[in-house]
Amino acid sequence: MLKELLYPLVKVFTPFNIFQYITFRAAYAAVTSLLIAFIFGPKIIQLLRDLKAGQSIRTDGPQTHLSKAGTPTMGGIMMIFSIVISLLLWQDIRNRYTWILLFCTLGFGAVGFIDDMLKIFRRNSAGIPARVKLLGQFTVATAVAVYLFVNRNPYTTQLYIPMFKEPILDLGWWWIPFAVLLQVGFSNAVNLTDGLDGLATGLVIMAGIAFAVICYLSGRQDYATYLQIPYLPGTGELAILCLAYVGAAVGFLWFNTHPAEVMMGDTGSLALGGILGTLALIVKKEILLLVIGGVFVMEAASVIIQVAFYQWKKKRVFLMAPLHHHFELKGWPEVKVVVRFWILGGLFLILSLSTLKIQ
């Protein structure tokens, strides 16, 4: 919005020329979302306390978590609010990709919000039925996938794997169910990871940084040609969303770090995971997403393995799933689990960006 308002005045005031640069707008999108989270965070937390929007804790989990009962949840509202306002201020409003991501953010966030509200009203950890929750996620994901497919470019349905210049497969219309599953799967992977103070928040910051770099490079023909990755006009603008996403998460982490004053809840985790899945689809990094979000993949895989093995052998592979609870029950303090998982997330970030050159 600011670009459309101020850049045309460049003939009157030359410094307004800076609004044409994505790097400038992306940097200030991060600052804007960070400041919004800082300023409105305490007010939102107090509002959640007044509404008695406290977190319900599973009694079969680590006993140290019982002290967290009553901590305000639905803090994801803070991040979504910060991202949306920052994005509306700094994005190029003519870019369709940012509107797709805005729809994705609000859509997945709405599903999580309804789930959180039911948990609060019922005073337990059971929100909307799993089938209904998945239906909501699939509805949002399908709308995004169909729109991208109908307005596809030459690369949309092609599948790339890291360190290979050429696509390995053209999925054709099968890309739609693939895209839907990726969005829903990653939305739930972030949701499963959000079980310790600051864990998911720190990891989405790293993933957001990775995608900010990838989106910017993919939207520049010179860099895309040099790196031999698909050149996707318009995707450079998504770096603005990515850094708004990072700024909002950093601001939220101020309140979410141990001991947390607020938890993101499904409102935040489903929205943040959905954003990552959609970004991967747009910039053709669907497989690389599994590296960028390696810790999220590990957490989701631990749940799948635990359930499948228990149904088969009636035995557990892990002391408890998701994986972070396994290490807690082995005696690791919560902060140690979080920091070590962040370290893994940082390694995955470096590894994923290195693949852009190794082709």
N, C-alpha and C positions, 0 to 999 in steps of 0.2 A: 504493500500500500504506500509506504513512504517513497519507494522508487517512482511510482506513478505520479505522486504528488510533487516531489521535489526535483527529480531529474529533469523534467521539462523546463525548469527555471534556471538551468545551467548557463544560459546566455546572460541572465541577470546577475547570478552569483556563481562564479566558476567552480568553487569548491563542491557544489552539488554534483559535480561530475563523478565523485567517488561512489555515488549510489548505483552506478552501473556495474560495479565490481562485486562479484559473488563473495569473494573472500572478506570484503569489508562487511557486507550485510550478514554473512554467516557468523563472523566474530561477534557482532553486536546482537545477533539473535541469541547467541549463547549468554551474553551479558544480561540481556533483557529478561530471558526466562529465569536466569539465576537470581536476579534482583526481585522479580515477581515472587519467586518461591520464598526468598528471605523475608520480604515485606509482609506477604499475606499468609505465610506459613503459620506463625503463632496464632493468628486470628482463626484460621481454618481448624487448627488443632483444638483451640478453645471451643469452637462451635461444635466439633465432634464430641468433645467432652460433655458439653451441655445437652447434646442429643443422646448421651449415653451410648455412643457408637463404639463400644468396647469390643476388643478381640476375644473370641471364644477359643480356648486352648484344648487340644486333644489330651485326654487323661492317659492315653496309652503311649504318649511320647516321652521324651526326656523330662524328668521331674523338675529340672531347673526352669523349664518354660512355664510352669504354673504361676510363677510370680508375674508373668506378663499379662495375665488375664485382666481385662479391663483397659488395656492400652488402646487408645483410639485407633481405629482402622479406617479404611477408605481414604487414606492419605494420598492415594493415586489421583484424587480430585485436584490436589495441589499441582501435581506434575502436568496433568492434562490441561488445566487452566493456564499454566505458564507456557506450555508448548503452543497452544492455540493462539493466545494473545501475541506471543513473540512472532509466530509464523505469519499471522495476519499483518503485522507491522512491517516485516522485513522481506517477505517473499515477493516474487513477481506474480501478481495476481492473474496474469495471463497464462501461467504455466499449469498445465493440467495435472502433472504428476503430484504437485504439492496439494492439490485439492483431493486427489485420490487418497493420499496419506492422511489428510485431515479427516476424510470420511472414515477411513480405517481406524484412526485414533478414537473418534467419537463412537463408532459402532461397537468395537470390542470393549471400549470403556463402559458403554451403556450396559452390555451384558454383565460385566463384572460388577457394576454398580447395583444392579438388581439382585445379584447373588449376595453381595455384601449386606444390602438392606434386609434381606430375608434372614440372614444369619443374626443380625442385630435384633430384629423383632422377635425371633424365636429363641434368642439367648443360647444358641449352640452353634456348632461348626457345620451344620447341614444347611446349605443354601437352597437354591433352586435345584430340582432333580437333574441328575447328570445328563439325561437325554435332552431335557429342555435347554440346559446350558449349552450343550454341543450344537443343538439346532440353531440357537442364536449365533454362535460362532460360525457355523457353516453358512448361515444366511449372509452374514457380512462378508465372509471370505469369498463366497460364490459371486456376490455382486462385484467385488473388486476384480476377481479373475475374469469374469465375463466381459467387463468393461475393457480390461487390458487386452483381451483376446480380440474383441470386436475392433478395437483401435490399435491393432498390433503393428509392429514394425518388422523388418526382415529378420530380426533376432529373437523376437518374443518367444516363439515356441521351440527354439533351439536350446539344447542342454550342453553347458560347458562344465568341464571339470578343471580344477586347479592344475597349472603348469602345462596345459595343452592349449595351443593357439586356436585350433579348429574345434567346432562343436562335435560331440560324439554321437548326437542323435537329434532328429527333429521330431518332437512329440506330436505335432499336429494338434488336432482337437483334444487329444489326451492331456495336453498341457493344462486344460481347465481343472480336471480333478486333481492333477499333480499340484497345481498352484493352491487349490483349496486346502489340500492336506498339509502342505508346507506351512501355510498361514496358521491353520488351527493347531497343528502340531507344535509350532514354535511358541504360539500364544500360551499353550498349556505347559510347555517346558519352562518358560519363565515363571509361570504361576507355581509350578512344583518347586522351583529353586527359592522362591520367596518364603523361606521358613526360618531364617536367622536375621538378626538385626544387621542391616546394611549389605547382606550378601548379594541379593539380586540387583540392588541399586548400583553397587560398585561394578558389577559385571556388565550391566547395560550401558554404563558410562564408557567402558572399553569398547563394546560393540558399536556404540554410536560414533566413537572416534574413527574406528575402522571404516564404517560406511561413509562417514563424511569425506575421508580421503578417496575412497573408491568412487563415490558419486561425482566428486569434483573432477577426477581424472577421466571418468567415462564421458563426461559432458564436454571435454576439451578435445577437439580433433587432433591437435598436435601431440598431446600426451597419450591419447588412446592409440594413435598410430605408432608412436614410439614403443609403447608397452605391448602392442599387438593384442589389445583387448577391444571388444566391440565399442564403436563410437556411437553414443546414444544421445542425440541432441535433446537438450532440455533437462537432462538428469543432473547437470551441474547445480541447478537450483535446489536439488534435494540436499546438498551439503548444508544449506541454511536450516532445513528441518532437522538434520542430524545434529547440528550443533545446538539448536534450540532444545532438542531432546537431551543432549549432554548437559547443558546448563540447568535444565529443570531437574535432572537426576542429581546433579551436584548439590543444588539447593535443597532438594529433599533429603539427601544424605546427611546434611547438617543436623536434621531432626531425627533421622532414622538410624544413625550410628549408635552402637551399644553404650548404655541402655537406651533403647529406642523410645522417643516421645510419641511416635506415631508409626503405624505400619501402612504400607501401600494398599494392602488388600487386593482382591481380585480386580477392583476398579483400575488399579495401576498396572498390575502384572499382566493381565490379559491384553490391555492396550499396548504396553511396551513390547510384548512379544509379538503381537500382530503387526506392529510397525516394522520390526526387524524382518519378519517373513515377507512382508510386502516390498520392502526395500530390496531384498535379495532377488525377488521376481523381476523388478523393474530394471535393475542394473545387471541382470544375468549372472548372479553369483549365488544361485540356489544351493549348489554343492559346497561352495566355499563358506556358506553360512554355517555349515556343520563344524567348520574349523573356527570361524570367528566366535561362534557361540558354543565352543567345545564343552564348557562346564555345564551349560544348559542341557546339552545333549547327554552328557554323563548322568546328570540328575534324572532326566526322563528315562534313560535306558535302565537305570537302577530300579526304577519302579516297575518297568515292563518285565525285567528279568526276575524281580522278586515275586511278582504276581504269577508269571508263567511257571516258574520253578516250583512255587508252592502248590499250584494246581496239579502239577505233574508228579512231584515227589512228596508233597506235604511237608517240605522242609524249606527253610529260609536261607538264601544266599547271604543276605546282609542282616545285621542285627535289627535294622529298621530302614525302610526306604521313605523318602529319597535319601541319597547318599550322604548328605551332610548330617543327617540324624544318626547314621551308622557310626560316623567318627565321634559324634558327641557321646554315644553310648559306649564307645571304646575308651572314653575318659578325656578326650580333647576338650579344653575350654571352648566356649562358643566363639570368642574373639579369635582364637588360634585357627579354628575351622574357617572362619570368614576370611582372614588374611591369607591363609594358604590357598584357598580357592581363588582369591583375587590374584595371587601370584600366577596360578595356572591360567586364569583369564588373560593376564598380561602376556604370557608366553604364547597363547593362542592368537592374540592380537598381532604380535610380531611375526609369527609364522604365517598368518593369513596374508599380511601385507607383503611379505617376502615373495609369495607366489606370483605376485603381479609382474615381477621381473624375471622369475625363473620360468621361462616358457620356450 
